[in-house]
Amino acid sequence: MPESIAPNDPLILYGETFHSRLLLGTSRYPSPAILEAAVRRAQPAMVTASLRRQGSAAGNGFWQLLQSLGTKVLPNTAGCHSIEEAITTAQMAREVFATPWIKLEVIGDDYTLQPDTLKLVEAAERLIREGFKVLPYCTEDLVVCQRLVDAGCQAVMPWAAPIGTGRGAVNPHGLQLLRERLPVPMLVDAGLGLPSHACQVMEWGFDGVLLNTAVALATNPAAMAGAFADAVAAGRAARLAGAMQPQASAQPSTPVLGTPFWHHASGEQS
C-alpha cells in the first residue's frame, strides 16, 4: 500500500502531525472483526467513536478493540441536539477516552441530520475555552465556518452531503469557495460514497476526509477502506502536482510542425 502522505507533506491539526489524511468511523460494520480489518487496511489518522456506543452493553469489548488497533480515537457528540447536551457529552468523552480531541456534532434536523449552525458556534467556543481540540461537523456555509474559526477552531469539517447518503459533493461551488476563502485545515465529513468522491475533494484542496457508511456498508469493507485510502492519497498528490487548466477546444497532444504528411488514401509520404 502506498504511503498516505509524503514526509514533507503531513496533515497537521492543532499542532499535531498525522500520517494519514483519512479518518474512519467505527459504526454499522457487520462485525468487530470486519471493523478491525478495515481499520488495519486503511491505517487512518483517527477513528471516531460515540460515547453512547462505549456505554452500551458491548462497550468494554468495543473499547478494547479500539485500543488494540493503536489508532488515535476521536470521540464525537453524535445525537446531541442542544449546546448543553453536546458539552456534557464532550466532557464525559474526555474522561472515558482520555483525550481532549472531540468531533463536535449538534444536530438541528433529525431527517437530514443537518448540523444546527446556530448552536454549533457557541458550543465550539465553550469547549475550546475548556481546552478541547474541536473538530466541528458543519455545513459548507462560508459564514458559519468563518465564525467557527473566529471561535478558535483550528480546523472545520463541512459535509459533502447528508450523513449516510453517499451522494458525493452536492454543492461543489460552495465547497470550493469555502476552500478558497478560509486558510485553516478542512476535512470533508459525511456524504461521500465512492473513492472517486474522496479523490475529487482532495483535488479541490481539502486536507482530508472522514468516512463511515461508505466503508461499513460496502460488500467488502476492508477492501473499500483500502480503496478510499488510496484515493485520498491520489487526490492529494494530484493537488500538489498542479492540474492542467481545462480548455475550450481540442489541443493537439502531438506536435505537427516538421513531421511528414501522409496521404490518407494511399499512405504515401508527400
C-alpha positions as CSV (number, residue, x, y, z in Angstrom):
1,M,0.0,0.0,0.0
2,P,1.4,3.4,-0.9
3,E,2.3,5.9,1.8
4,S,-0.7,8.2,2.5
5,I,1.4,11.3,3.0
6,A,4.8,12.3,1.8
7,P,7.2,13.0,4.6
8,N,7.3,16.7,3.7
9,D,3.5,17.0,3.4
10,P,2.0,16.0,6.7
11,L,-1.5,16.7,7.9
12,I,-1.3,19.0,10.9
13,L,-4.3,19.6,13.2
14,Y,-3.9,21.6,16.4
15,G,-0.1,21.3,16.1
16,E,-0.2,17.5,15.9
17,T,1.1,15.7,12.9
18,F,-0.8,12.7,11.4
19,H,0.5,10.0,9.0
20,S,-2.8,9.8,7.0
21,R,-5.4,12.2,5.7
22,L,-8.2,9.7,6.1
23,L,-10.4,9.4,9.3
24,L,-12.6,6.4,9.7
25,G,-15.9,5.9,11.6
26,T,-16.5,2.7,13.6
27,S,-20.2,2.2,13.4
28,R,-22.5,0.0,11.3
29,Y,-19.9,-2.7,10.4
30,P,-21.2,-6.2,10.1
31,S,-18.9,-7.4,12.9
32,P,-16.0,-6.3,15.1
33,A,-13.6,-8.4,13.1
34,I,-14.6,-6.6,9.9
35,L,-14.2,-3.3,11.5
36,E,-10.7,-4.3,12.7
37,A,-9.8,-5.5,9.1
38,A,-11.0,-2.2,7.6
39,V,-9.0,-0.1,10.1
40,R,-5.9,-2.1,9.6
41,R,-6.2,-1.8,5.8
42,A,-6.8,1.9,5.8
43,Q,-4.4,2.9,8.5
44,P,-6.4,6.1,9.2
45,A,-5.2,9.1,11.2
46,M,-8.0,8.7,13.7
47,V,-11.1,6.6,14.2
48,T,-14.3,8.1,15.5
49,A,-16.2,6.7,18.4
50,S,-19.5,7.6,20.1
51,L,-19.7,7.8,23.8
52,R,-23.1,6.3,23.7
53,R,-21.7,3.2,22.0
54,Q,-18.9,3.0,24.6
55,G,-21.6,3.0,27.3
56,S,-23.6,0.1,25.7
57,A,-23.6,-3.5,26.7
58,A,-20.7,-4.2,24.3
59,G,-18.9,-1.1,25.3
60,N,-15.9,-2.7,27.0
61,G,-15.2,-5.0,24.1
62,F,-15.5,-2.2,21.7
63,W,-13.1,0.0,23.7
64,Q,-10.6,-2.9,24.0
65,L,-10.8,-3.3,20.2
66,L,-10.0,0.3,19.6
67,Q,-7.1,0.2,22.0
68,S,-5.7,-2.9,20.2
69,L,-5.7,-1.1,16.9
70,G,-3.3,1.5,18.1
71,T,-5.1,4.3,16.3
72,K,-5.9,7.7,17.9
73,V,-9.6,7.8,18.9
74,L,-11.7,10.9,18.1
75,P,-14.8,10.8,20.3
76,N,-17.9,12.5,18.9
77,T,-21.1,14.1,20.3
78,A,-23.3,12.2,17.9
79,G,-27.0,12.5,18.6
80,C,-26.8,15.7,20.6
81,H,-29.4,18.4,19.9
82,S,-28.6,21.1,22.4
83,I,-25.5,23.0,23.4
84,E,-25.6,21.7,27.0
85,E,-26.0,18.1,25.8
86,A,-23.1,18.4,23.5
87,I,-20.8,20.0,26.1
88,T,-21.8,17.4,28.7
89,T,-21.2,14.6,26.3
90,A,-17.8,16.0,25.3
91,Q,-16.7,16.3,29.0
92,M,-17.7,12.7,29.6
93,A,-15.9,11.6,26.5
94,R,-12.7,13.3,27.6
95,E,-12.8,11.2,30.8
96,V,-13.8,7.9,29.1
97,F,-11.4,8.1,26.2
98,A,-8.7,10.2,27.9
99,T,-8.3,12.7,25.1
100,P,-9.1,16.4,24.6
101,W,-10.0,15.7,20.9
102,I,-13.7,15.9,20.1
103,K,-15.7,15.8,16.9
104,L,-18.5,18.3,17.7
105,E,-21.9,17.5,16.4
106,V,-25.0,19.5,17.3
107,I,-27.9,18.2,15.2
108,G,-30.7,20.5,14.1
109,D,-32.8,18.3,11.9
110,D,-33.5,14.6,12.6
111,Y,-34.4,13.9,9.0
112,T,-31.3,15.2,7.3
113,L,-29.1,15.2,10.4
114,Q,-28.0,18.7,9.3
115,P,-25.9,20.5,11.9
116,D,-27.6,23.2,13.9
117,T,-25.4,26.0,12.8
118,L,-26.9,28.5,15.3
119,K,-25.9,26.4,18.3
120,L,-22.7,24.9,16.9
121,V,-20.6,28.1,17.1
122,E,-21.4,28.7,20.8
123,A,-20.8,25.0,21.7
124,A,-17.4,25.1,19.9
125,E,-16.4,28.3,21.6
126,R,-17.2,27.0,25.1
127,L,-15.4,23.7,24.5
128,I,-12.3,25.4,23.2
129,R,-12.2,27.5,26.4
130,E,-12.2,24.2,28.3
131,G,-9.1,23.1,26.4
132,F,-10.8,20.8,23.8
133,K,-9.4,20.3,20.3
134,V,-12.6,20.7,18.5
135,L,-13.3,19.4,15.0
136,P,-16.8,20.7,14.2
137,Y,-19.1,18.9,11.9
138,C,-20.8,21.6,9.9
139,T,-22.3,22.5,6.5
140,E,-20.4,24.2,3.7
141,D,-21.8,27.6,4.8
142,L,-18.9,30.1,4.5
143,V,-20.1,32.4,7.2
144,V,-20.7,29.6,9.7
145,C,-17.3,28.2,9.1
146,Q,-15.7,31.6,9.5
147,R,-17.5,32.0,12.8
148,L,-16.2,28.6,13.9
149,V,-12.6,29.7,13.1
150,D,-13.2,33.0,14.9
151,A,-14.4,31.0,17.9
152,G,-11.0,29.2,18.0
153,C,-11.5,26.1,15.8
154,Q,-8.2,25.4,14.1
155,A,-10.0,23.1,11.6
156,V,-13.5,22.6,10.3
157,M,-15.3,19.6,8.8
158,P,-18.0,20.6,6.3
159,W,-20.3,17.9,4.9
160,A,-20.4,16.9,1.2
161,A,-24.0,15.7,1.5
162,P,-26.2,14.5,4.4
163,I,-24.8,11.7,6.5
164,G,-25.1,8.2,5.0
165,T,-26.4,9.3,1.6
166,G,-23.2,8.5,-0.3
167,R,-24.1,11.2,-2.9
168,G,-20.7,12.9,-3.1
169,A,-20.4,16.7,-3.2
170,V,-23.9,18.1,-3.8
171,N,-22.7,21.7,-3.8
172,P,-19.3,21.7,-5.5
173,H,-19.3,25.5,-5.8
174,G,-19.9,26.1,-2.2
175,L,-17.2,23.6,-1.1
176,Q,-14.6,25.0,-3.5
177,L,-15.4,28.6,-2.4
178,L,-15.1,27.6,1.2
179,R,-11.7,26.0,0.5
180,E,-10.5,29.2,-1.3
181,R,-11.6,31.6,1.4
182,L,-10.5,30.0,4.6
183,P,-6.9,29.2,5.4
184,V,-7.4,26.5,8.1
185,P,-7.3,22.8,7.5
186,M,-10.6,21.4,6.2
187,L,-11.8,17.8,6.2
188,V,-14.9,16.8,4.3
189,D,-17.1,14.9,6.7
190,A,-20.3,13.0,5.6
191,G,-21.9,12.2,2.3
192,L,-19.0,10.6,0.3
193,G,-19.9,7.3,-1.2
194,L,-17.2,6.4,-3.6
195,P,-13.4,6.6,-3.6
196,S,-13.7,9.0,-6.6
197,H,-15.7,11.4,-4.4
198,A,-12.9,11.5,-1.9
199,C,-10.3,11.9,-4.6
200,Q,-12.3,14.8,-6.1
201,V,-12.5,16.9,-2.9
202,M,-8.8,16.2,-2.2
203,E,-8.1,17.6,-5.7
204,W,-10.0,20.7,-4.7
205,G,-7.6,21.3,-1.9
206,F,-9.3,19.8,1.1
207,D,-6.9,18.4,3.7
208,G,-8.6,15.1,4.5
209,V,-11.9,13.2,4.6
210,L,-13.9,11.4,7.3
211,L,-15.8,8.3,6.2
212,N,-18.0,5.7,7.8
213,T,-21.1,4.4,5.9
214,A,-19.3,4.2,2.5
215,V,-16.9,1.7,4.1
216,A,-19.0,0.0,6.7
217,L,-21.8,-0.9,4.3
218,A,-19.6,-1.9,1.3
219,T,-19.7,-5.6,0.3
220,N,-16.1,-5.8,1.3
221,P,-15.4,-3.1,3.9
222,A,-11.7,-3.8,4.2
223,A,-11.1,-3.6,0.5
224,M,-13.2,-0.4,0.3
225,A,-11.3,1.1,3.2
226,G,-8.1,0.5,1.2
227,A,-9.6,2.0,-1.9
228,F,-10.6,5.1,-0.1
229,A,-7.1,5.4,1.5
230,D,-5.5,5.1,-1.9
231,A,-8.0,7.6,-3.4
232,V,-7.3,10.2,-0.7
233,A,-3.5,9.8,-1.3
234,A,-4.0,10.1,-5.1
235,G,-6.2,13.2,-4.7
236,R,-3.7,14.9,-2.5
237,A,-0.8,14.0,-4.9
238,A,-2.8,15.4,-7.8
239,R,-3.4,18.7,-5.9
240,L,0.3,19.1,-5.1
241,A,1.2,18.2,-8.7
242,G,-0.9,21.0,-10.2
243,A,-3.6,20.0,-12.6
244,M,-3.8,21.4,-16.2
245,Q,-6.4,24.1,-16.8
246,P,-9.5,22.9,-18.8
247,Q,-9.5,24.2,-22.4
248,A,-12.5,25.3,-24.5
249,S,-11.4,23.4,-27.6
250,A,-9.2,20.4,-28.5
251,Q,-5.5,20.8,-28.1
252,P,-3.1,18.5,-30.1
253,S,-1.0,16.4,-27.8
254,T,1.5,15.6,-30.6
255,P,3.3,18.5,-32.3
256,V,2.8,18.5,-36.1
257,L,5.5,21.1,-37.1
258,G,8.3,19.3,-39.0
259,T,6.6,15.9,-39.2
260,P,5.9,14.3,-42.5
261,F,2.4,14.3,-44.0
262,W,0.8,11.1,-45.2
263,H,-1.9,10.9,-47.8
264,H,-4.9,9.3,-46.2
265,A,-5.9,7.4,-49.3
266,S,-2.6,5.9,-50.5
267,G,-0.5,6.0,-47.4
268,E,2.4,7.6,-49.5
269,Q,4.6,10.2,-48.0
270,S,4.5,13.6,-49.7
